[in-house]
Every structure is written in C-alpha cells, then in structure tokens.
Amino acid sequence: GNRFYDSAWTRLDEGRGKGKARMASAVQQRLETEAKAFEAARNEHTKMVNTHAKLMGQYNENDMVLKELNLVEEDAKVYKLIGPVLLNQDLDEAKTNVEKRLQYIGDEIKRTNTHMEELDKKMEEKKAKIMQLQQQAQAAMQKKAAQQQPQVAA
C-alpha cells in the first residue's frame, strides 16, 4: 500500500459530526485522487526502468559486435543471421548498420532517461501534495476536537 497516506484514512474515519465527516470526505477524495495519480506515475516509471534496462542490454550487445567487426581483417567474410539463414554481408555495410543501430538505441536511452526524470519529478510533486493534504486533514481534526472540548468557566 501507499504508507504515506494510510494514517490519514484512520484519522479521517475517526471523526464525528456531519461537518467533520463532510470535510473528511472531501479531503479523503482529494487524497485518493492524488494517490491514484502517484500510483500511475510509479507504474509508468517501473515500465521505463524495464525499458531502459532492455535498451542498455541491446546497446552493450551491439557495441560488442562493432568492436568485433573492427578487429576483423578487411578481406574476412562477415555473415548476418536473418531468420534461419546466414547471409554474406559486406564488412563496411555491417559496420555502418551496427553504428546506425547504436545511434538509434542511444537516442532511445536518452529519451527514456528524460521520461524517467519527468516521472520522478511528478512523483515527488504528488507525494508532497499528499503530505500537505494529510497535514490539512490532521489540522482540521485537531481544530474540531479543540472546539468540542467543554469550556471551563473560571
């Protein structure tokens, strides 16, 4: 669960009186909305982390292929696996293809990193909003409780 707002539900549910319940309900709805937005951002972030890991694996694999191609002598035969068939490929063409693939994967990694940073920022904003709403709910409860205390005449 989302621990940072669970305690607010308890405080909201403990309230008595219609005004308090109405206020608690409004704050509770706002808390739920913010919590759902936070959860959605966190799920998207998890997907991006997985995508990033996959891209890094592809990048490293292609980088190793390029290093191997750079070690090969110019007259060596290079084959590319296409489906179940090995096809002869020109060495320069193979290097160019792998370099283009590395560029593309590198661009995708940058895009993924940018998206993850945006999601991190969004999650921090949602977390701060949830904490603010919790504080508002707690302050309202304390104010209401103080108003319900019997006044002692001196």
C-alpha positions as CSV (number, residue, x, y, z in Angstrom):
1,G,0.0,0.0,0.0
2,N,0.9,3.6,-0.1
3,R,2.1,4.0,3.5
4,F,2.4,7.8,3.4
5,Y,-1.3,8.3,3.3
6,D,-2.7,5.3,5.1
7,S,-2.5,7.0,8.5
8,A,-4.7,9.9,7.2
9,W,-7.5,7.5,6.4
10,T,-7.6,6.4,10.1
11,R,-7.7,10.0,11.3
12,L,-10.4,10.8,8.8
13,D,-12.5,7.9,9.8
14,E,-12.3,8.7,13.5
15,G,-14.1,12.0,13.0
16,R,-17.6,12.5,14.4
17,G,-20.2,15.1,13.4
18,K,-21.6,15.9,10.0
19,G,-19.4,18.9,9.3
20,K,-16.3,16.9,10.1
21,A,-17.4,14.0,8.0
22,R,-18.1,16.2,5.1
23,M,-14.7,17.9,5.4
24,A,-13.0,14.5,5.9
25,S,-14.8,13.1,2.8
26,A,-13.6,16.0,0.6
27,V,-10.0,15.7,1.8
28,Q,-10.3,11.9,1.5
29,Q,-11.4,12.2,-2.1
30,R,-8.5,14.6,-2.9
31,L,-6.1,12.2,-1.1
32,E,-7.5,9.2,-3.2
33,T,-7.1,11.2,-6.4
34,E,-3.5,12.2,-5.6
35,A,-2.7,8.7,-4.5
36,K,-4.0,7.2,-7.8
37,A,-2.0,9.8,-9.8
38,F,1.1,8.9,-7.8
39,E,0.5,5.2,-8.3
40,A,0.0,5.7,-12.1
41,A,3.3,7.6,-12.3
42,R,5.1,5.0,-10.2
43,N,3.8,2.2,-12.6
44,E,4.9,4.1,-15.6
45,H,8.3,4.7,-14.0
46,T,8.7,1.0,-13.4
47,K,7.9,0.3,-17.1
48,M,10.5,2.9,-18.1
49,V,13.1,1.3,-15.8
50,N,12.5,-2.0,-17.5
51,T,12.7,-0.5,-21.0
52,H,15.9,1.3,-20.0
53,A,17.4,-2.0,-18.9
54,K,16.4,-3.7,-22.1
55,L,17.9,-0.9,-24.2
56,M,21.1,-0.9,-22.3
57,G,21.4,-4.7,-22.9
58,Q,20.9,-4.1,-26.7
59,Y,23.3,-1.2,-26.7
60,N,26.1,-3.3,-25.0
61,E,25.4,-6.2,-27.4
62,N,25.7,-4.0,-30.4
63,D,28.8,-2.3,-29.0
64,M,30.5,-5.7,-28.7
65,V,29.5,-6.5,-32.2
66,L,31.0,-3.3,-33.5
67,K,34.3,-3.9,-31.6
68,E,34.5,-7.4,-33.1
69,L,33.8,-6.0,-36.6
70,N,36.6,-3.5,-36.0
71,L,39.0,-6.4,-35.2
72,V,38.2,-8.3,-38.4
73,E,40.5,-8.0,-41.4
74,E,39.2,-6.3,-44.5
75,D,39.1,-9.5,-46.6
76,A,37.3,-11.6,-43.9
77,K,33.8,-12.9,-44.7
78,V,31.0,-11.5,-42.5
79,Y,27.6,-13.1,-42.2
80,K,24.4,-11.8,-40.8
81,L,21.7,-14.1,-39.4
82,I,18.3,-13.3,-40.9
83,G,15.7,-15.8,-39.6
84,P,17.2,-19.3,-40.1
85,V,19.6,-18.2,-42.8
86,L,23.2,-16.8,-42.7
87,L,23.7,-14.3,-45.4
88,N,27.1,-12.9,-46.6
89,Q,27.4,-9.2,-45.8
90,D,29.9,-6.6,-46.8
91,L,32.2,-5.6,-43.8
92,D,31.7,-1.9,-44.3
93,E,28.0,-2.3,-44.7
94,A,27.8,-4.4,-41.5
95,K,29.8,-1.7,-39.5
96,T,27.6,1.0,-40.8
97,N,24.4,-0.9,-39.9
98,V,25.7,-1.5,-36.3
99,E,26.8,2.1,-35.9
100,K,23.3,3.3,-37.0
101,R,21.7,0.8,-34.6
102,L,23.9,2.1,-31.8
103,Q,22.9,5.7,-32.6
104,Y,19.2,4.8,-32.6
105,I,19.5,2.8,-29.3
106,G,21.5,5.6,-27.7
107,D,18.8,8.1,-28.7
108,E,16.1,5.8,-27.2
109,I,18.1,5.6,-24.0
110,K,18.3,9.4,-23.8
111,R,14.5,9.7,-24.4
112,T,13.8,7.0,-21.7
113,N,16.1,8.8,-19.2
114,T,14.3,12.1,-19.8
115,H,10.9,10.5,-19.3
116,M,12.1,8.8,-16.1
117,E,13.3,12.2,-14.8
118,E,10.0,13.7,-15.6
119,L,8.2,10.9,-13.8
120,D,10.5,11.2,-10.8
121,K,9.6,14.9,-10.6
122,K,5.9,14.1,-10.9
123,M,6.0,11.5,-8.2
124,E,7.8,13.9,-5.8
125,E,5.1,16.6,-6.5
126,K,2.3,14.1,-5.9
127,K,4.0,12.9,-2.7
128,A,4.3,16.5,-1.4
129,K,0.6,17.2,-2.2
130,I,-0.5,14.0,-0.4
131,M,1.6,15.0,2.7
132,Q,0.1,18.5,2.5
133,L,-3.4,17.1,2.4
134,Q,-2.6,14.8,5.3
135,Q,-1.5,17.8,7.3
136,Q,-4.6,19.8,6.4
137,A,-6.8,16.8,7.5
138,Q,-4.9,16.5,10.8
139,A,-5.1,20.2,11.5
140,A,-8.9,20.3,10.8
141,M,-9.4,17.3,13.1
142,Q,-7.4,18.9,15.9
143,K,-9.3,22.2,15.4
144,K,-12.7,20.4,15.5
145,A,-11.6,18.4,18.6
146,A,-10.5,21.5,20.4
147,Q,-13.9,23.2,19.6
148,Q,-15.7,20.2,21.1
149,Q,-13.8,20.4,24.4
150,P,-16.0,21.7,27.2
151,Q,-15.2,25.3,28.1
152,V,-14.2,25.6,31.7
153,A,-15.5,28.8,33.4
154,A,-13.1,30.5,35.8
